[in-house]
Amino acid sequence: MNLSIIKLNSVNSTNIYASQYAENNKHLLKESISLFYASEQLNGKGLGTNKWESNPEENITFSILFDLAQLHTKEFFFINKFFSISILEFVKSIISNKNNLKIKWPNDIYFENKKIAGILIENRIEGNYFKYSIAGAGININQERFSIDIPNPISITNITSLKYDIEVLINNYSSYFQKWYEIFLTRNYKLLDDIFFENLYLLNQPSKFIVNNIVIEGIIKGVRQNGMLIMDDKNGMTKLYDFKQIKYCI
């Protein structure tokens, strides 16, 4: 399937732009993939009420609009898995210390204990099936300083001390997306699970978390197919957490 890259100068949110584009071009969704990236994003969206900070021209902020080939709603977290893996593999292609990069449940890419990329996926549903998806991401590339209000950010430049051409990187990333999108379309869920869990942040490591404003100890054991986090508490009891029910102590 063809992938078109569309550059936007300045938008409030690439996800919002992609959503409006989808509503006006429904007949094209099964024929092509559209990647919208912005030189400047004025009001970048994160999960829930979170916002994404990005200096103009310094980072990659984009959204990809793609067909979901009649994916059942029960399988929704595989969208998150393949998209997260595509971002992870792309960033690993740039930096040398690849083992320090991990997928942090539910929607971030971390380098050691710092956030290098954030993900926001929004889906359109008809009945029990998805119609299409808008997968948005912000990847910190050249930005060296961040607002004190942004928790634990890091950029590729912070790691490598090098500067990068954003347009070149966008084109490079598109090939990683196409690779993992095609794997996703074949429903090779075992491969997606293997790569996802191999790179899951804090998997099987005793760690501290915040639940209901209380610090708890636990060990991440995995993620269910519905996206819920599986954790063993300090007493060995297995518990499940949905998005926003638990926070990491970092």
N, C-alpha and C positions, 0 to 999 in steps of 0.2 A: 504494500500500500504506500502511495506517495505521501511524503511529509513536506508540508510547506512551512517555511519560516517567515513570519511577518514581524517586522520591527515597528514598534510604537515609540514615539518620542516621549510622551508624558501621559500617564493614565492614573486614575485613582487606584485601580486594582486590575491586574491582568486576568484574574479569575472572573471578575465582573464583566470585563470586556469580552472574554471568551464565551460567557453565558449569553450575552446579548447577541453575539455573532451566531451562536448555535441556534437560537430562536429564529433568526432571520435566514438561516441557510441549512435548514433541516435536510434538504434533499442532497446535500454534499457529504453528510456525516459518514455514510457507508463507503464513500469513494476515496476519502483522503483524511490525513491527520494534519491538524493545524497547530503550530507552535507560535505563540505570541510572546514576544519579549519586549521589555520596556527599558529605555534609557533612564527613565525616572518613574518610580512608582510612588504616588503621593499618599496612598492610604492602603498599604499592603496588608492583606488579611492573613491571620493565623487561625489555629483551632479555637473555636469558641469566640471569645472577645479579644483574643490576643492579636497584636499588631506586629508587623515585620518592618524593622528599620533598615534602610539601605540608602547610602549616599549615591547621588546621581552619577552614572557612568562607571561606578567602581565595582559593582557586583552583578550577578546574574539573577534577574527576577523574571519568571516566565510562567506561562500556563499552557498546557497541551490539551487540546480537544480531540477526543477519539471515541470511536464506536466500541461498544462492549459486547457485540456479537451474542446477544441474548443471554447474558450472564445472569444466573439466578441470584436473587438478593441474599441468599444464604452464603454465597461465595464472595461477598463484597471485600473481605479483608485481603484477598489475593490481589486486588488492585493495588492496595497499599504495599504489599510485599514486592510485586514486580517493579513498581515505581521507585520504592526505596532502594532496591538493589541496583537499579539503573543509575541513580544518583551516587550511591556508594562506589560503584565500579568506576564511574567517571572521575570522581575525586581521587580515587586510588591511582588512576592513570597519571595524575599530576604530581603527587607528593611521593617521597621515597619511603617514609615510615608508615607503610600501609596498614600494619597490624594494629595501629592505634586508632583506626577509623572503625566506628561501629554504628549500627542502626539502633537508635533509642526509641523504644516503644512510647507512644504510638506513631510519632510523626516527625522525628528529627534524625539528623546525622551528626554524630559526635566525634571529635578528635580528642582522645583522652577524656577529660571531663568538661570539655567546652563544645558549644554548639557551632557547627560550621555550616549547617543547612537546615532549613525547615520546610515542611511539606503540608499542603492543604489540598484534600481531595473532596470534590463535590460531585455527586452523581444525580442523574435524572432517572426516575423510575416509572414504569408502566406496569401495573399489576404486580406480579411477583418477579419481574425481570428489570434489569437495568437497560436503559436506552443508550445513554452515552455518559462519558465521564469528563470532568475537567480537573486535571491534576496540576496543581500549582506548586512552585518551589522557589525558594530564595537561597542562593548559595553565596556565601561571603568569599569574594575573590581578592580584590585589591584594597579594600578598606582596612586602614591600619588602626584607627581609633573609633570607639563606639561610645554611645551615650551611657552614662553611669546607670541609667534606668534599665538598660538591657542586661539581663543576667548572663554571665559566663559566655560571651561571644568570642569567636576566633575566626580569622580569615586564612585563606591559603597563603597570602602574602606574609601574614604573621608567622607562618610555619616555615616558608621557603626563603623569605626575604627577596622574592622576585615579583615583578609586575607582569600582567597578562593582558592579552588582547581579548576583550569580551566577545566580539563577534566571532573570532576564531574558536573560542571555547564553546559558544552556543552551537556552532556547526558540528564541533566534535561531539558534544553531548547528544545531539540528535541521533547519531548512530547507535549510541548505547540504549537510548529509549527504544528505537526500532528493534534492536536485538531482543530486549526483554519483553517487549510488547508481543512480538511474534511467538516467543516461548509461552507467554501467558495465553495467547489465542489457541495454542495446541493443547491447553489444559494440562501442561506438564507441572502439576502442582507439587509433585515430590521434589523436583529440582528446585522450585521456588522455596519450599519449606527448608530444604537442606541448606541453601545459601543464606536464607533469612536467619535461621537459628544459629548457624555457624558464626554469624556476625552480630548477634543480638547483644546489646549493651548490658553488662552486669549479669549475664546468664550464669546461673549456678554459683554466684558470688554472694556471700553474706553482705547485706547492705542495709542502709537506713532509709526509711520513707516517711511521708507524712500522710496520715489518714484522719479525717475529721479533726484537723489541727493538733493531732497527737503524733509524736515521733514513734515509729515502730521499727522493729528489726524483721527482716525477711529475706528470702532467697527466690529470685525469679526462676521459675522452672519452664516457662514457655508462654505461648499465646494460643488461645483457642481459635478455631476457624471463624468464630463470630467476632474476633478481635479483642476479646477480654484477656487481661493479663492473668497468668497463673502464678501464684506465689505461695510458698510454704512459710508460715510464720515461725517464730522462735520455738514454738511448742510442737512443730511438725504438722500443724493443721494446714490443709490446702485451702486457699481462698481465691476468689475471682474478683477482679476489679475492672470496671469499665472506664472509658475515657473520663478524665477529670475527677475520678473518685480517689486518686492516689497521686502523690507528687514525690519526686526524687529529692533526697537530701544531698545536694551537691555543693 
